[in-house]
Amino acid sequence: MKILLAEDDPNLGVLIQEFLNAKGFSVHLAINGELALEAFLSERWNLCIFDVMMPLMDGFTLAREVRKTNKAVPIIFLTAKTMRDDAIEGFKAGADDYITKPFSMEELQMRIRAILKRTEKEVKKSLPNEFSIGNYLFNPVQQQLTLGDQVQKLTTRESDLLQLLCLNKNDLLERNFALRSIWKSNQPENSRSMDVYITKLRKYLSGDPAIEILNIHGKGFRLVDPSSIGQ
């Protein structure tokens, strides 16, 4: 899970970054609000942690800028203030949670995991029950891939991987994101296992020659469906 951390205190920022990296997250540290906004707009993030008091752009302003382009990414505010009005302003700016300094790293980790667990459930509820892939129909609930009257039953991991590819159709599905989403780890043995599943999915989709699963070297995969480009 990729976390964008905006914190102008270098000691605290590095401490949070190293702690969360050790817990399996991938954390990018920005030392002010402007750099954080630049980083946010250049990549996809699973969660944001913003200090309220920062130079160039404060956390509230940063959150409002983020919400202009992304209404869903979870945001946690860090603040040394305890005023009720500041908490209210934080939630108005789009916060999902608010933690007051000083705090323990374990408390921060628990809040992050609670938010991610909740948002994961919300995302699953909003996912479509069927995807069109060229001449194929894919039902992730029934774990079936259909071409005409031919039905291919998929394993859970085959279905989960194909669903991620469909959600990122004609775009990059990052390898590490897929590994952490499905295998919960990016260990080498899991990476090799995912490559095997990609090979199986290519075989299942071979009935439509227009469909490809491209290997983007060092980055991930792209499900190419010319029929849906521009939709």
N, C-alpha and C positions, 0 to 999 in steps of 0.2 A: 504494500500500500504506500502510495507516494504522498508525503506530507510537505506542504509549504509552510515554513516557519519564518515569521518576520519578528525579529527581536534585536534591538539596538544595543543591548548590553552584551558584549562579546563573551563574557564569562558564562552568563546564564544561557545564551544562545548555543554555545558549543556544548555545554553540559546537557541541555535538552536534546540536541542533535545526536550526541554520542549515546545517550541513554536509549532513545527511541530506535536508533540504528541497531543497537545491541538486542532490542526486542523484536527485530524482524521488519521494521519499517524502513523506508527510504526517505530521508529527510534532507531537504534543501534549505539552507539558512540564508536569508536576506537580512542585511543590517539596517535597512530603512524601508519606508513604505513604497517609495518609488521603484526601488529594485525589486521589491516583492510583487508589485503590480506587473512589472515587466516580465518576471518569471512566471507569474500566473497566466499571462496571456500567451506565453510561448509553449506551454505544455499542459497536459491533463493531470489534475490532482484529485486525490481521494478525500483530502481533508486539509483545512488551513488552520494555522494557529497564529494569531496576530496579537502582538503587544499593542496596548492602547496608545501609550505615549512614545512616539517615534519621531525623529527628524524628517523633514521634507514632506511626509504625509503620515498623519496619525492613523491608528488602527480603524477608527470608525469610518473615516473617509475612504480608506483602502477597502473596507468591507462593502461600502456603498458602490464603489467602482467595480468590484468583483460581481456584485449582484446585478449590475447592468448587463453582464454577459452570461452569468451562470447563477440561476436561482436555487440550485439544488446542492451545490458542494457545501458540506458542513464547515462551519467556522466556529472556532473557540477563541475567546478573547482572554488575554493575560493582562492583569492590571494591578498596580500597587494601591489603587483607590478602593475605598469601601463604600462610597456614597451610593445610595439607592438610585439617585438620578442617573449616575453613570451606567449602572446595570440596565436601567430602562433604555437609555440611549443606545447601549450595545445591542440589545435585542431589536430595537427599531432599525438599526443598521443591518440587521440580518444574522445576528449571532444565533448559534444553536446551544452554546453553553458559555459560561463566564467563570473564570477561576482567579481568585485573588492571591497575589504574592504576599508572603512566601507560601509555597505549596510543595508537597512531596512529589517526586517523580512517579511514584506508584499511584498517587491520586490522579495525576495527569493521564497516565496510561489507562487507568480504569475508565476515565471519562471518554477518552478516545475510543476505546473498544466498545463502550456502551452506545456511543453515537453511530459508529460504523455498523454495529449489529442492527440498530434500528433502521438506518438508511438502507442497508442491504435488503431488509424485509420489504421496505417501501418500494425499492426498485423492482424486486421480484414480482410484486403485485401489479406493477404497471407494465410488465413485459408482455408483448403480443403472444397469443397462443399458437400462431402460425407464421412462418416466414416463406416467402417466395424466393427461390434460388434458380434463376433461369427457368427451365421446364420442370423443376422439382418443387415439391411442397414439403416443408419441414415442420413437424409438430414436436416442440421440445417437451411438452407435457406427456405425450404418449411415447416420446423418444422414437419417432418414426420419420423416415425419409421416403417420400413417395414420388415415383415417376410413372405416370399413366396408371396401369394396374399392378405395377411392381412396388412392393413395400419392403424397405430395408429396416429391420429393427436395430436400433443403436444401443450400445451400452451407455451407462450414465455418464462416463467421462467423454465418450464420443459425442453424446448429445450436448453436454455442457460446453465442450470445445467448439462445436459447430455453432452453438447459440452465440458465443462470444464473437466468432467470425462474422455471423450474420449481423450482430449489433454494430460491428465495425466494417460492414460491407464496403468494398472499394476503398477502404482506408486501412491504415496500419493497426494491427493488433500486436501490441508490444509483448515480446516473449516473457519478460519477467512478470508483467501484469497477468498474463494467462496462467503462468505457473503458480503465482500466489493466489489467484482466484480459484483455481481448480485443485491443484496439488498442495496448496498452502505452504509451499517451499520452492525455492529455485535451486535446489541441490542438483548436481550434475546428473544423477540417476533419474531424477524427475524430468529433466530437460530431454534426456534421451527417450524416455517413455513418451513424452509429448510428441516428439518427432515421429515415433511409430504411429501414434494416433492420427497425425496429420497425413501420413501415407495412406492409412485406411480410409480417411475421409476423401482423399483424392480419388481413390478407387471407387468409392460409393457414388461420387459425383461425375464419374467418367462417361455416363450416358448422355451428358450434354457437353459437347466439345467446346462450347463458349465459356464454360465455367472453369476457373483456375484457382488454385490456392498457391500463391507465390511465396517463396522463401525470401524475405528481405534480409540479406546477410547482416548478422550482428544486431539486428533490431527486432524482427518478429515475422509476422505473416500477413498476407493480404488476400482476402477472398474477392476475386474479380468476377463481377456479374455485369456484363455490358448492358443487359436489358434494364438495369435499375440505375444506370449512370444518369445523373441529372434529375432524378426523382427526389 
